Amino acid sequence: QVQLVETGGGLVQSGGSLILSCAASGRTFTAYVIAWFRQAPGKERESVAAITRRTGGTYYADSVKGRFTISRDNAKNTVYLQMNSLKPEEKAVYYCAAVYAGWDQLVTDANSYAYWGQGTQVTVSS
């Protein structure tokens, strides 16, 4: 089992940057694929990015490619989401999630994820 805590959200101007962190508890952090999702008011939760257990393979939603970077530091049990050139429509609660998966597997379906953090609010002003 793993517990996740997101930090780093806040208010930023359009075009600005934020770095979100997802800190995980437990000794088996490397057993989990980690992903970031976001949910805006009145909208469904959507996948943003995901990273494999060890090889560093990544997935990005088309809407964030070239602007967001997901990374993980297995020594610190932490996954990061660097967000650049933020847009007002990206205001949402951002969640990290974990699922036990194979070494090089990427999982993008939110329904597949077993563990979720509490979320961190990101607000982008125009």
Number of C-alpha atoms within 10 A of each C-alpha: 13 20 16 22 18 24 18 16 18 14 15 18 14 17 14 14 18 18 16 23 22 25 21 23 14 11 10 13 23 19 17 23 24 33 31 28 22 22 18 16 9 6 9 9 16 17 21 24 26 29 26 24 24 17 10 14 15 19 19 20 14 9 10 16 12 11 13 20 20 24 19 21 13 14 8 11 17 19 23 22 22 14 18 17 14 23 17 15 12 18 20 21 18 26 26 31 27 26 21 21 17 14 16 15 18 20 24 22 11 17 7 12 19 12 16 21 20 14 22 21 18 22 20 19 16 11
